[in-house]
Amino acid sequence: MSETGKAKPDGRLADNIVYFARALRRAGMRVGPAAVTEAVEAVRITGIGSREDFYWTLHSVFVNRHEDHAVFDEAFRLFWRSRHLIEKMIAMFSPVALERREKEKQRAGQTRASQALQQKDERRPEQDEPEIEVDARFTSSGREVLRKLDFAQMTAEEIAAAKQALAGLILPFDRVRTRRYTPSHRPQKVDPRATMRASLKTGGSLILPKFREPRMVHPPLVVLADISGSMSQYTRIFLHFLHVLTEKRRRVHTFLFGTRLTNVTRQMRYRDPDEALEECAAAVEDWSGGTRIADTLSEFNRLWSRRVLSQGAVVLLISDGLEREGVGDLPYQMERLHKSCRRLIWLNPLLRFDGFEARAMGVRAMLPHVDEFRPVHNLEALSDLVDALEGQGDASTDPRRFLSHAA
């Protein structure tokens, strides 16, 4: 660095920024070559100055989404803190004696940022490291741990593995009986029209009975997903699950809401899941913003209820129930939604806490009007949801038990 604070052309600052950008990309942020070039140019023009000035210079270039702020903050703190940070962090994973102290709760984005910085730099030569053998006979399998791991605490690799696991879920066989009929080879009920139509081929000399049976179809599945700041991470994973359903079922309608309601059913029909989520993010203007549940439900009931809630539709409402404004007419809108569908299932990630109680006003206003109250924070919860769509909920998902505690 020069005395004026400008970066020297022969220094290593540009290389460090490139390496820092690679770490951000491994942590799950969208950092391309153009952003790296802009970051180097911005630092060259403004100079480093203080640590805070350098932080906000890189932040203005690399962070384009609200949910990436926590990852960038943690990665910046770890990367620019120590010169030999990677070696020290790898050494921290050496076998040590178990501590009985309660572990400190990880901050948002800390896991992904730490793992991204632990990966080796491609420019450095490989070194021989001692091989460590671990006896895993009495440990849990990786797949079992992944099923119970919270989505908000997953690393970038674990999120990718979770997406692959969602693609392999066995979809529910939840067909319902309709009032329409379809041709059948089983002698259940004679179809007069088909019988007379077939007899015309022989001039009426030979009349063979034709049969029909009630048509069985998948009921419409309507999803109302909260995309506020507290729900963003869970909604992104849940949208991958919905993409699998949309590929294999005809009538799946997806709506995202924060401060306004957005219909993303058409965007979810893209074959590639990443492209579908990018189109959804482009269509939504209030991602990771506030929450106005009552207003968005009122808009849905007024504009979309009669269009999509037909033939015994099942509604999946994913939200934490934390209303930004007052409750207002939220109980009335929930009651209207409940009466318009065959089944209303509320998926709330706050149920991951063992001591959850319905104390929030929004939660107490919504609970009396739902059929089931389920968690949605990990793969195991989504697998239980798939099983529940085939049948009915059990006593553990009955919302009345939370209402009794609230009373």
N, C-alpha and C positions, 0 to 999 in steps of 0.2 A: 504494500500500500504506500502511496505517496503521502507527503505531509498535508496535502489539501483534502485527503480522504477519498481520492479517485483510485480506481483499481488499476494496477500496473498491467500492461499488456503481456508481460512475461511471467505473471504470477500464476498461482494455482487456484485462484478463486473461481474461474470459469469451470474448471474440472470438478471442483467441489459442488458447484451448483448443478452440474449435469448429473453427478452421482446422487445428489439430494433429490433431483427430479425422478431418477430411477427408483429410489426408495418410495417416493410418493406413489408412483405408478404401481409398484408391487403391493402397496397398501390399499389399492382399490380406487385411487383418484384418477380422473381423466386428465392426464398430463401428456401432451404430444410434443413433437420436436419444435413446433412453432412456439409453444409456450416456453420451452427452455431457452430458445433464442431471444425471446422477448424479455425473459428474466435476466439473462446476462447483459443485455443492452440497457435494461432499466437500472441495474446495479452500476453499470459503467457510467451512466449519466448522472445518477443521484449520488453515487458514492455510498459507502457503508454507513458512515456516521456512527450513531449509537446502535445498540442491539435492537432497540425498539424500532428505529427507522429501517434497519435491515429486514426485520421481521415483516413489517407492513409492506415493504417494497415487494418481497417475494409473495406475500399473501395476496396482494392485488393482482398478481399475474396467475398464480397457480389455483386459487380457490374461486370456483365459479358457481358452486352449489352450497347451500346453507349447511347440509349435512357433512360436507368435507372440512368444515372449520375445525372440528374437534380432532380429526386425524392430522391435519396440517399442524395444528398447535402442538400436539404431542410429538410429531416427527421432528419439528423444528427444535423443540426443547431437547430431544435426545441426540439429534444429529450434530448440532452446533455447540454441544456442551463440552465434549471431551475429544481429544485427538485420537485416542485409541478406544473409542466407544465400542466398536464391533467386537474386538477381542475381549473386552471386559464383559460384555453382555453374553457372549458365548461361554465364557468361564462361569457365569452365574448359573448355567444349566448343568454344571458338573454335579455328580451325585453327592449329596450332602445329607446330614442327619435330619430327620423330620422335626419340624418345630411344632410346638403345641400352642403357639400364640395364634390368635385369630388373624387371618390374612386381611390386609388392607383392601378395600373395595377398589377395583380398577376404574379409572376414569374413562369417559367415552372416547373411543378411538385409540386407546393405549395399546390394546392387543395387536391390532393390525399394524400400527406404526412401529412397535417394537419388533414384530416378526419381520417386517420389511427391512429394517436396519440390520437384522441379524444375518441376512443373506450375504454371501461373499461377493466381493467385487470381481467382475469378469477379467479385469486387467491384471490382477495379482496372480502370481504363479501358485499352483497347488502345492501344499505342504503336507508332509506325512503327519497324520494325527493318530494318537493311540486309539485303538479300537476298544470300545466299552461294550460289554455284554450285560444285558439286563434280563433278569429272570421275570418273564411276564406271565407265569402260570397262574398267579393269584391276582392279576389285574384285569380291568374291564377291557373289552375289545374296543377298537377305535370306532366301529360302527355304532355300538351301543352308547358310547360317550357322545357321539355326534347327534344321536337321536334326542338326547336329553340336554344338549347344550343350548343356551339362550341365543337367539338370533343376534341380539345386540352385543354379545360378547364374542362373536365368532371372528376369526381371522379371515383374510381374503381367500386363503386356500379352503378353509372350512365352509365359507359361503358358497364357493364353487362346488364343493362336494355335496352340500345341501341341495343345490339346484339340480344336480344329477340324481340325487335320491328322490326328489320330488317328481322328476320325469318318470321314475320307475314305479310310482305308486299305483296300486290296483284300484281303478275307479269303482265307485259304488254302482250296484245294480238296483237302482231305486226307480223302477218303472211303475207307473200308475195306470189305472184303467180309465179309458175315455168312453164317451158315449158313441163314438164312431166305430165302424166295423171294418174288418179286413178279411179277405178270402182265407178259408181254412180247409184243410183236407180231413179234419176230424169231424165226425158227425155230431156237431153240437146243436147248431141252429140253422134251419134251412134259409137260404138266401133266395127269395122269390125272383128278384130281378135277374140275378145271375143265372138262375135256372131257366127262365124264359128266354134269355138271350142265347144260352147254349142250345136250346131246342130249335132255334131258327136255322141252325146249320143243317138239320135233318128234315126241315119242313114240318116240324111238330110231330113227326112219327115216333120219335124216340125222345123221351123226357127223362133226363137223369138229374137228380137233385144236386144242387150246389150248396155249400155250407159257408158260414161266416162265423167269426168270433170277435169279441171286443178288442179293439186296438190298444196295445200297451206301448206307451211312450215314456221317455224321460221327462219329468216335470221341468218347467222353466226354472232356472237358477239365477236369481238376481242378487248381486253383490253390491253393497254400499260400504266402501272402504274409506276410512279416515286417513288423510295425508298430512295432518298437522305435524309440527316439529317433534312431538313426543311419540308419534306413530310412524314416522317415515321409514325407519329401518325394518319394522315388522311388515308394513304394507308392501315394500319392495319384494320381500321374500314371498309373501302371500300372492302377489301378482304372478310369480312364476308358477305357483300351484294353480292359479286360475287359467293360465295359458295352457296348461296340460288339459284342463277340463274343457276349454274352448275348442281345442283340437279334436276332441273325441265326443263332444256333445253339441247338439245343434243350437239349442236356445240357452245361451249363457250371456247375461247382460251385466256389464260392469260399469259402476258409477263411482267416481272419486269425489270426495268433498272435503273442503277445509272451511273457507269462508264462503265458497260457492260450490255449486254442483256441476260436475262435468261428466258427460257420457263418453266413455272410451271403449265401447263395445267394438267399434270398427277397428280401432288401433290394436286391440287384443287378438284380432284374427290374423295378424302377420305370422308367417310360419316360423321365423326365427324369434326366439324369446327375447334376446337382447334388443333386436330391432323393434319389437312390440313395446318394450318398456321405454325405449327412447322416444317412440312416437307418443306414448302416454305422457311422458314428462314434457314433451313439446306442446301437447294440447292443454295441459294444466297450467294455469297462471298463478295459483296460490299454493304450490307445493311447499311443505315445511313452514307453513304460516300458522295462523290462528285456527280456531274451531268455532263454528256456528252450527250446532247440530239441529236445533229447532228450525232455523230458517231453511237449511238444506233439505230436511225432511218434508217441510211444508212445500217446497218447490217440487220435490219428487212426487208427493201425493197429488199435487195439482196437475202436473204436466205428464208424468210417466206412469203413474200407477195403473191406469186402465189399459195402457199399451203393453206392459210387460208382466203384470201380475194376473195371469189367466191360467186356467187349467191346473189349479193346485200348485202354484209357484212356491218355491222355497227361497226365503230371503236370508242371506248371511250379512250381518251387520258387524263390521270390524271397527272398533273404536274403544278408547279408554273411558268414554263417558264424561270427560272433563270439559264442560261447557265454558267457553270464554266469557259469555255474557250471562244474564240471568236465565233461569229455567223457562219462564214465559209459558208458551203453549206447547212445550215439549211433551208433557203427558198426553195431550190430545192428539198430537201428530203421531206419537208412538202407538196409541190405541187405534188410530185410523190405519196405520201401516199393518198392525197385527191382524185387524179384521179383514184386510184385503188379500192376505196370503194364507196358504195352508199351514205354514210353519215358519216361525221367526227364531233364528239362532243368533245369539249375540256372542261374538268372539272378542274377548278382552285380554290383552297381555298383562294387565295388572294382577290377574289370577295366578301368576307365577309366584307371587308372595304368599307364604303360608298363612300369615295373619291378615289377609285382605278382609276388609269390612266395607260395607256399602255406606260410607259416610258422606261422600260428595253428593251435592244436591242433584246433579245431572244423573248420577248412577241410581239414586233412589227414585227419580222420576221415570226412568226407563225400565227398571227391573220388573215392575208388575205387568208389563205388556210383552214379555218375551217368553218363548216356550223353553229354551235352553240357554244356559249361561256357561260358556266354555273358554278355556285358555287358548292362546294362539302364539305362544312364544318359542316353540321348538318343533322339531320334526315329529316327535311323539304325539304332540297335541294335534297336529294336522292329520296324522294317521288315525287317531281316535275320531276326528271329525269325519273322515271318509267312512269309517265303520258306522258312525251314527247316522249318516245320510241314508243308509240302507234300512235302518230300523228307527227306534225311538230312543230318547235319552234315558239315562238311569237316574238314580237318586242324587248322585254327585253333581249332576248338571241342573238340578232343579233350582230355579232362581228364588223360590220361596224360602229356602233355608237362609239366604243372605238377607231377605226382607225381615225375617224374624230376628236376626242379630241386629239389624238397623233399628228395629222398633225397640 
